[in-house]
Amino acid sequence: MTGGMNVLADPQFSVATVLRPFVGFEDVYAGKAATVPVAFHPPGEDGEPAPLDPGAGSAGISQNLLGYAPVPMGARIVLYIPHAITWQDNVGTPILETLYTYSVHWRIRNLQRYKHRMRTGGEVRPYHSPSFEGRPDTTAPAQSQARAIIPAATRTVIVEQTEPAGSAQQVQHLRRERMTLTTTYLDSADLPLLPSGVSGEHMQGVLDPGAMGAFPQIAGSSIFMPFEFRCEGDEMLVVANRSDAWGDTPDPWTFDGTSAPDAPFSNVYGRNVIGPTQPALKGLGIYMFMGD
């Protein structure tokens, strides 16, 4: 008779990759327009976010090419995206919540980059494009203007027009897709009770209960929202904007000060510049799972 066996991981999905903004993003983005997105990069060899592509600055590759996460085209992706929330004493509404929109960008690498990574002993990445010489970047120094073609795209949704009359053609509109986390802490702040009568906890290690003022239970509630889709490229990048970024007079990125709109973003993804400050954690960000 065969004995029991521990199953350490579901073979249909990968271990989570933690996507995070680069360390110190608050200093770089403070005062910039809220329409400028914050990117969530995969970890580099030191475990910190890698904002640049490993080949950035090499022959045919821009020195500013963003660091994307390698993914298998056609595979399933599950993202766990946290709701942004923090607490600030001595203001009228001490619970600070801000809604953000998240969008997914795809990139297709070419055979030339694949071979280069193989020759240099780097990580083998997928590729789904032949190698073609692209248009140069004439803003770069003369000796490094050559560029290979590496296309990028965003996730889209199809919006159908009203059913046409007669024999008119049906037109479907492609729109860029953004996902907004519209839930609030009120949706999940009430926790189940344990037999002792105290509240149980769904979550730990993401928020400090002692830093949530009169609502420490928020730190034990479920603030992540999963989202599943298929890979439409072989590299992926998630970016975020404040949901009001395209309004008439949106505030710029603001992480510090009374009722700073982006204090919650800094609390969850960064060092909580509004205070008390904390280290940005390598294990905290958007969790990405890849499956078949």
Secondary structure, DSSP 4 states (H G I P E B T S, - for coil): -PPP----S-TTBPPPEEEBPPTTHHHHHTTS-TTSPEEEBPB-TTSSB--B-TTTTSTTS-TT-B-PEE--TT-EEEEEEEPPEEE-TTSSS-EEE--EEEEEEEE--BHHHHHHHHHTT-------B---B----TTS-GGG---B---EEE-EEEEEPPPPSTTPPP-EEEEE--EE----GGGT---PBPTTSSB--S--SSS-GGGSTT-GGGGGS--EEEEEEE--SSEEEEEEEETTTTSSSPPPP--SSTT-TTHHHHHHHS--TTSS--PPPTT-SEEEEEE-
